[in-house]
């Protein structure tokens, strides 16, 4: 059975490849895409694998932004960069404030 890796988006054959599956969103990942080599993967305990959550599910999203993401379902929601003093946020990015 083939699935898509949540990181590299290439096909993953879950019968033939080592995988890590998020327990929250159920996306499947190649261990190498998570910087986990074969030796490290073999040392992971089943309890850890049975409770593992992917980076997207464990990222901290401020409560005031939850539900305001315009990304399609199951796509990562990227937060805007931190606003610098003396700038204003626009739909495209930042704009310098000018004194008149």
MMTF fields as JSON, N, C-alpha, C and O atoms, coordinates in Angstrom:
{
  "mmtfVersion": "1.0.0",
  "mmtfProducer": "UNKNOWN",
  "numBonds": 399,
  "numAtoms": 400,
  "numGroups": 100,
  "numChains": 1,
  "numModels": 1,
  "chainsPerModel": [1],
  "groupsPerChain": [100],
  "chainIdList": ["A"],
  "bondAtomList": [4, 2, 8, 6, 12, 10, 16, 14, 20, 18, 24, 22, 28, 26, 32, 30, 36, 34, 40, 38, 44, 42, 48, 46, 52, 50, 56, 54, 60, 58, 64, 62, 68, 66, 72, 70, 76, 74, 80, 78, 84, 82, 88, 86, 92, 90, 96, 94, 100, 98, 104, 102, 108, 106, 112, 110, 116, 114, 120, 118, 124, 122, 128, 126, 132, 130, 136, 134, 140, 138, 144, 142, 148, 146, 152, 150, 156, 154, 160, 158, 164, 162, 168, 166, 172, 170, 176, 174, 180, 178, 184, 182, 188, 186, 192, 190, 196, 194, 200, 198, 204, 202, 208, 206, 212, 210, 216, 214, 220, 218, 224, 222, 228, 226, 232, 230, 236, 234, 240, 238, 244, 242, 248, 246, 252, 250, 256, 254, 260, 258, 264, 262, 268, 266, 272, 270, 276, 274, 280, 278, 284, 282, 288, 286, 292, 290, 296, 294, 300, 298, 304, 302, 308, 306, 312, 310, 316, 314, 320, 318, 324, 322, 328, 326, 332, 330, 336, 334, 340, 338, 344, 342, 348, 346, 352, 350, 356, 354, 360, 358, 364, 362, 368, 366, 372, 370, 376, 374, 380, 378, 384, 382, 388, 386, 392, 390, 396, 394],
  "bondOrderList": [1, 1, 1, 1, 1, 1, 1, 1, 1, 1, 1, 1, 1, 1, 1, 1, 1, 1, 1, 1, 1, 1, 1, 1, 1, 1, 1, 1, 1, 1, 1, 1, 1, 1, 1, 1, 1, 1, 1, 1, 1, 1, 1, 1, 1, 1, 1, 1, 1, 1, 1, 1, 1, 1, 1, 1, 1, 1, 1, 1, 1, 1, 1, 1, 1, 1, 1, 1, 1, 1, 1, 1, 1, 1, 1, 1, 1, 1, 1, 1, 1, 1, 1, 1, 1, 1, 1, 1, 1, 1, 1, 1, 1, 1, 1, 1, 1, 1, 1],
  "groupList": [{"groupName": "UNK", "atomNameList": ["N", "CA", "C", "O"], "elementList": ["N", "C", "C", "O"], "formalChargeList": [0, 0, 0, 0], "bondAtomList": [1, 0, 2, 1, 3, 2], "bondOrderList": [1, 1, 2], "singleLetterCode": "X", "chemCompType": "L-PEPTIDE LINKING"}],
  "groupTypeList": [0, 0, 0, 0, 0, 0, 0, 0, 0, 0, 0, 0, 0, 0, 0, 0, 0, 0, 0, 0, 0, 0, 0, 0, 0, 0, 0, 0, 0, 0, 0, 0, 0, 0, 0, 0, 0, 0, 0, 0, 0, 0, 0, 0, 0, 0, 0, 0, 0, 0, 0, 0, 0, 0, 0, 0, 0, 0, 0, 0, 0, 0, 0, 0, 0, 0, 0, 0, 0, 0, 0, 0, 0, 0, 0, 0, 0, 0, 0, 0, 0, 0, 0, 0, 0, 0, 0, 0, 0, 0, 0, 0, 0, 0, 0, 0, 0, 0, 0, 0],
  "groupIdList": [1, 2, 3, 4, 5, 6, 7, 8, 9, 10, 11, 12, 13, 14, 15, 16, 17, 18, 19, 20, 21, 22, 23, 24, 25, 26, 27, 28, 29, 30, 31, 32, 33, 34, 35, 36, 37, 38, 39, 40, 41, 42, 43, 44, 45, 46, 47, 48, 49, 50, 51, 52, 53, 54, 55, 56, 57, 58, 59, 60, 61, 62, 63, 64, 65, 66, 67, 68, 69, 70, 71, 72, 73, 74, 75, 76, 77, 78, 79, 80, 81, 82, 83, 84, 85, 86, 87, 88, 89, 90, 91, 92, 93, 94, 95, 96, 97, 98, 99, 100],
  "secStructList": [7, 3, 3, 3, 5, 6, 6, 6, 7, 7, 3, 3, 3, 6, 6, 6, 1, 7, 7, 3, 3, 7, 6, 6, 6, 7, 7, 3, 3, 7, 4, 4, 4, 4, 6, 7, 7, 2, 2, 2, 2, 2, 2, 7, 7, 2, 2, 2, 2, 6, 6, 7, 7, 7, 2, 2, 2, 2, 1, 7, 7, 7, 4, 4, 4, 6, 6, 7, 7, 7, 1, 7, 6, 6, 1, 7, 7, 7, 7, 7, 7, 7, 7, 7, 6, 6, 3, 3, 3, 7, 1, 1, 1, 3, 3, 3, 7, 7, 7, 7],
  "xCoordList": [0.849, 0.0, 0.894, 1.815, 0.623, 1.449, 0.745, -0.462, 1.538, 1.097, 2.123, 3.13, 1.873, 2.797, 3.465, 2.802, 4.775, 5.517, 5.077, 5.01, 4.78, 4.336, 5.407, 5.097, 6.677, 7.768, 8.21, 8.198, 8.604, 9.161, 8.118, 8.395, 6.925, 5.791, 6.024, 5.269, 7.069, 7.264, 6.478, 6.042, 6.307, 5.537, 6.271, 7.496, 5.518, 6.049, 5.29, 4.063, 6.014, 5.386, 5.504, 6.581, 4.406, 4.434, 4.745, 5.088, 4.634, 4.973, 6.466, 6.976, 7.183, 8.594, 9.536, 10.742, 9.037, 9.899, 9.623, 8.512, 10.661, 10.46, 9.695, 9.984, 8.732, 7.93, 7.699, 7.837, 7.348, 6.849, 5.522, 5.436, 4.488, 3.16, 2.719, 2.82, 2.229, 1.728, 0.447, -0.458, 0.383, -0.811, -1.964, -3.098, -1.685, -2.747, -3.355, -4.567, -2.534, -3.064, -2.924, -3.426, -2.263, -1.993, -1.16, -1.142, -0.48, 0.446, 1.623, 2.005, 2.195, 3.32, 4.579, 4.533, 5.698, 6.976, 8.072, 8.075, 9.022, 10.273, 11.078, 11.145, 11.681, 12.524, 13.633, 13.933, 14.242, 15.318, 14.823, 15.585, 13.568, 13.003, 12.867, 12.719, 12.918, 12.85, 14.225, 14.341, 15.272, 16.659, 16.874, 17.625, 16.216, 16.395, 16.989, 16.328, 18.246, 18.874, 18.397, 17.68, 18.8, 18.335, 18.696, 17.874, 19.907, 20.347, 19.505, 19.096, 19.253, 18.42, 16.984, 16.359, 16.469, 15.101, 14.958, 13.969, 15.952, 15.903, 15.908, 15.454, 16.414, 16.475, 15.2, 15.024, 14.317, 13.085, 12.18, 11.984, 11.639, 10.747, 9.34, 8.923, 8.629, 7.277, 6.352, 5.482, 6.529, 5.708, 5.885, 4.924, 7.128, 7.403, 6.7, 6.036, 6.847, 6.226, 4.702, 4.047, 4.14, 2.683, 2.115, 0.897, 2.989, 2.504, 3.146, 2.972, 3.893, 4.637, 3.687, 2.722, 3.972, 3.221, 4.186, 5.295, 3.764, 4.618, 4.883, 4.202, 5.887, 6.202, 5.023, 4.871, 4.187, 3.036, 2.044, 1.47, 1.839, 0.873, 1.414, 0.642, 2.719, 3.288, 3.739, 4.155, 3.662, 4.072, 3.091, 1.911, 3.591, 2.748, 2.097, 2.777, 0.799, 0.039, -0.735, -1.495, -0.549, -1.306, -2.806, -3.317, -3.508, -4.943, -5.747, -6.764, -5.302, -6.064, -5.93, -6.671, -5.0, -4.84, -5.446, -5.568, -5.829, -6.406, -7.702, -8.562, -7.83, -9.027, -8.99, -9.928, -7.927, -7.853, -6.896, -6.632, -6.384, -5.456, -6.239, -7.291, -5.742, -6.431, -5.881, -6.268, -4.971, -4.393, -5.434, -6.349, -5.304, -6.205, -6.038, -5.023, -7.015, -6.941, -5.701, -5.268, -5.137, -3.956, -2.709, -1.723, -2.699, -1.498, -0.978, -1.764, 0.352, 0.869, 0.398, 0.274, 0.142, -0.271, 0.924, 1.336, 1.484, 2.668, 2.272, 1.416, 2.901, 2.617, 3.486, 4.591, 3.022, 3.831, 5.033, 5.006, 6.098, 7.257, 6.901, 5.893, 7.739, 7.524, 7.658, 8.604, 6.712, 6.712, 7.796, 7.92, 8.58, 9.624, 9.055, 8.105, 9.633, 9.211, 9.431, 10.466, 8.47, 8.582, 8.059, 8.271, 7.371, 6.795, 5.323, 4.867, 4.593, 3.206, 3.067, 3.786, 2.157, 1.939, 0.955, -0.072, 1.262, 0.357, 0.05, 0.615, -0.847, -1.139, 0.071, 0.171, 0.984, 2.135, 3.371, 4.226, 3.491, 4.681, 4.686, 3.666, 5.837, 5.983, 6.211, 6.746, 5.798, 6.004, 6.547, 6.048, 7.565, 8.147, 7.133, 6.419, 7.07, 6.218, 6.983, 8.155, 6.322, 6.946, 6.288, 5.062, 7.082, 6.55, 6.289, 7.108, 5.161, 4.838, 4.988, 4.761],
  "yCoordList": [-1.18, 0.0, 1.243, 1.351, 2.162, 3.361, 4.577, 4.764, 5.387, 6.651, 7.705, 7.39, 8.933, 10.024, 10.478, 10.632, 10.692, 11.195, 12.631, 13.451, 12.93, 14.266, 15.326, 16.516, 14.923, 15.895, 16.092, 17.215, 14.999, 15.131, 14.934, 15.193, 14.479, 14.266, 13.169, 13.068, 12.333, 11.204, 10.002, 9.977, 9.02, 7.833, 6.994, 6.882, 6.407, 5.544, 4.229, 4.213, 3.122, 1.805, 1.318, 0.906, 1.362, 1.06, -0.406, -0.746, -1.274, -2.688, -2.923, -3.889, -2.057, -2.3, -1.281, -1.522, -0.168, 0.88, 1.114, 0.893, 1.569, 2.014, 3.33, 4.187, 3.481, 4.708, 5.156, 4.383, 6.414, 6.957, 7.617, 8.409, 7.289, 7.84, 8.7, 8.296, 9.89, 10.801, 10.228, 9.816, 10.206, 9.672, 10.667, 10.299, 11.925, 12.936, 13.088, 12.945, 13.376, 13.622, 12.408, 12.434, 11.36, 10.098, 10.224, 9.296, 11.34, 11.436, 10.508, 10.264, 9.994, 9.064, 9.791, 10.614, 9.479, 10.122, 9.079, 8.052, 9.367, 8.618, 9.056, 10.254, 8.144, 8.563, 9.527, 10.478, 9.293, 10.186, 11.608, 12.563, 11.759, 13.098, 13.831, 15.053, 13.078, 13.651, 13.652, 13.834, 13.443, 13.378, 12.235, 12.378, 11.099, 9.9, 8.821, 8.352, 8.428, 7.406, 6.009, 5.857, 4.988, 3.619, 3.125, 2.491, 3.406, 2.966, 3.608, 2.942, 4.907, 5.61, 5.083, 4.917, 4.822, 4.314, 2.971, 2.729, 2.096, 0.775, 0.857, -0.072, 1.95, 2.115, 2.728, 2.743, 3.231, 3.851, 2.794, 1.722, 3.093, 2.154, 2.259, 3.316, 1.156, 1.113, 2.114, 2.695, 2.32, 3.309, 4.702, 5.46, 5.032, 6.332, 6.418, 7.411, 5.379, 5.376, 5.419, 6.008, 4.807, 4.785, 6.106, 6.282, 7.035, 8.335, 9.507, 10.659, 9.224, 10.263, 11.198, 10.751, 12.493, 13.501, 14.271, 14.6, 14.554, 15.203, 16.668, 17.237, 17.276, 18.685, 19.628, 20.601, 19.363, 20.245, 20.193, 21.216, 19.019, 18.875, 19.39, 19.78, 19.392, 19.826, 21.277, 21.804, 21.932, 23.342, 24.17, 23.837, 25.234, 26.088, 27.166, 28.025, 27.105, 28.1, 28.927, 28.373, 30.25, 31.079, 30.844, 30.722, 30.78, 30.477, 31.438, 31.047, 32.708, 33.671, 33.409, 34.0, 32.534, 32.233, 30.887, 30.587, 30.072, 28.765, 28.964, 29.752, 28.246, 28.336, 29.469, 29.616, 30.282, 31.404, 31.127, 32.013, 29.923, 29.558, 29.355, 28.715, 29.885, 29.754, 28.605, 28.427, 27.813, 26.681, 25.579, 25.482, 24.735, 23.596, 22.664, 22.717, 21.827, 20.89, 20.016, 19.669, 19.668, 18.818, 19.448, 18.737, 20.714, 21.413, 22.219, 22.695, 22.383, 23.177, 24.62, 25.178, 25.21, 26.605, 27.409, 27.281, 28.225, 28.989, 30.33, 31.031, 30.676, 31.937, 33.033, 32.751, 34.27, 35.366, 35.615, 35.272, 36.215, 36.535, 37.569, 38.268, 37.651, 38.608, 40.025, 40.331, 40.879, 42.258, 43.057, 42.998, 43.804, 44.655, 46.023, 46.483, 46.664, 48.005, 48.96, 48.909, 49.813, 50.778, 50.256, 50.884, 49.105, 48.559, 48.259, 48.185, 48.089, 47.652, 46.373, 46.174, 45.517, 44.259, 44.491, 45.142, 43.961, 44.011, 42.576, 41.643, 42.381, 41.035, 40.402, 39.177, 41.222, 40.733, 40.619, 39.775, 41.417, 41.39, 42.566, 42.898, 43.193, 44.344, 45.61, 45.563, 46.738, 48.024, 48.981, 49.027, 49.739, 50.732, 51.832, 52.259, 52.286, 53.426, 54.693, 54.831, 55.609, 56.884, 58.007, 58.068, 58.878, 60.052, 61.143, 61.373, 61.819, 62.916, 64.232, 65.271],
  "zCoordList": [0.0, 0.0, 0.0, 0.81, -0.897, -0.99, -0.411, -0.565, 0.255, 0.834, 0.441, -0.194, 0.811, 0.521, 1.81, 2.836, 1.761, 2.916, 3.194, 2.279, 4.447, 4.833, 4.715, 4.757, 4.565, 4.452, 3.009, 2.504, 2.334, 0.977, -0.116, -1.287, 0.25, -0.66, -1.692, -2.66, -1.503, -2.413, -1.898, -0.747, -2.756, -2.399, -1.355, -1.389, -0.432, 0.617, 0.551, 0.652, 0.382, 0.438, 1.874, 2.306, 2.612, 4.044, 4.33, 5.462, 3.34, 3.54, 3.435, 4.003, 2.717, 2.449, 3.073, 3.117, 3.548, 4.087, 5.56, 6.044, 6.273, 7.644, 7.582, 6.747, 8.459, 8.48, 9.916, 10.864, 10.041, 11.299, 10.961, 10.023, 11.728, 11.471, 12.645, 13.803, 12.326, 13.351, 13.946, 13.22, 15.273, 15.932, 15.941, 16.247, 15.607, 15.597, 14.2, 14.041, 13.19, 11.835, 10.918, 9.795, 11.362, 10.67, 9.387, 8.579, 9.19, 8.063, 8.309, 9.454, 7.23, 7.295, 6.833, 5.919, 7.474, 7.171, 7.013, 7.69, 6.086, 6.06, 7.282, 7.556, 8.016, 9.136, 8.708, 9.429, 7.545, 7.092, 6.844, 7.001, 6.462, 6.272, 7.603, 7.634, 8.705, 10.047, 10.709, 11.921, 9.893, 10.37, 11.355, 12.319, 11.115, 11.931, 11.024, 10.098, 11.294, 10.452, 10.859, 11.848, 10.09, 10.337, 11.734, 12.396, 12.187, 13.509, 14.61, 15.561, 14.469, 15.45, 15.427, 16.474, 14.223, 14.1, 14.808, 15.5, 14.631, 15.261, 16.783, 17.45, 17.341, 18.793, 19.379, 20.597, 18.522, 19.023, 19.646, 19.074, 20.8, 21.477, 20.899, 20.427, 20.946, 20.394, 21.079, 20.429, 22.378, 23.095, 22.503, 22.378, 22.139, 21.521, 20.165, 19.867, 19.352, 18.025, 18.118, 17.259, 19.143, 19.313, 19.812, 19.852, 20.195, 20.683, 19.943, 20.342, 18.86, 18.15, 17.401, 16.782, 17.465, 16.713, 15.83, 16.249, 14.613, 13.616, 13.978, 14.831, 13.315, 13.584, 13.358, 14.097, 12.354, 12.117, 13.267, 13.64, 13.829, 14.923, 16.254, 17.13, 16.405, 17.679, 17.669, 18.701, 16.502, 16.462, 17.274, 17.383, 17.832, 18.675, 17.81, 17.249, 17.715, 16.971, 17.995, 18.789, 17.984, 18.926, 18.781, 17.667, 19.91, 19.905, 19.043, 18.47, 18.939, 18.135, 16.637, 15.852, 16.212, 14.789, 14.403, 13.216, 15.384, 15.074, 14.295, 14.689, 13.195, 12.367, 11.359, 10.574, 11.356, 10.422, 9.269, 8.456, 9.194, 8.133, 6.844, 6.85, 5.755, 4.464, 3.64, 2.485, 4.23, 3.517, 3.372, 4.189, 2.325, 2.205, 3.405, 4.1, 3.641, 4.761, 4.645, 3.546, 5.795, 5.91, 5.308, 5.111, 5.013, 4.578, 5.751, 6.571, 5.847, 6.958, 6.881, 5.791, 8.0, 8.084, 8.553, 9.706, 7.699, 8.054, 8.64, 8.101, 9.742, 10.409, 9.819, 9.356, 9.822, 9.297, 10.193, 11.375, 9.637, 10.461, 11.519, 11.415, 12.528, 13.61, 13.063, 12.337, 13.414, 12.937, 13.649, 14.873, 12.873, 13.432, 13.768, 13.133, 14.76, 15.148, 13.973, 13.31, 13.726, 12.633, 11.307, 10.27, 11.323, 10.093, 10.33, 11.47, 9.244, 9.337, 8.525, 7.546, 8.924, 8.228, 7.094, 7.285, 5.91, 4.765, 4.364, 4.936, 3.378, 2.895, 2.219, 2.145, 1.731, 0.994, 1.874, 1.609, 2.884, 3.733, 4.676, 5.28, 4.8, 5.684, 4.868, 3.76, 5.431, 4.777, 5.83, 6.954, 5.461, 6.369, 6.636, 5.729, 7.874, 8.204, 7.879, 8.23, 7.215, 6.864, 7.644, 7.738, 8.192, 8.896, 7.886, 6.996, 8.007, 7.074, 7.748, 7.129]
}
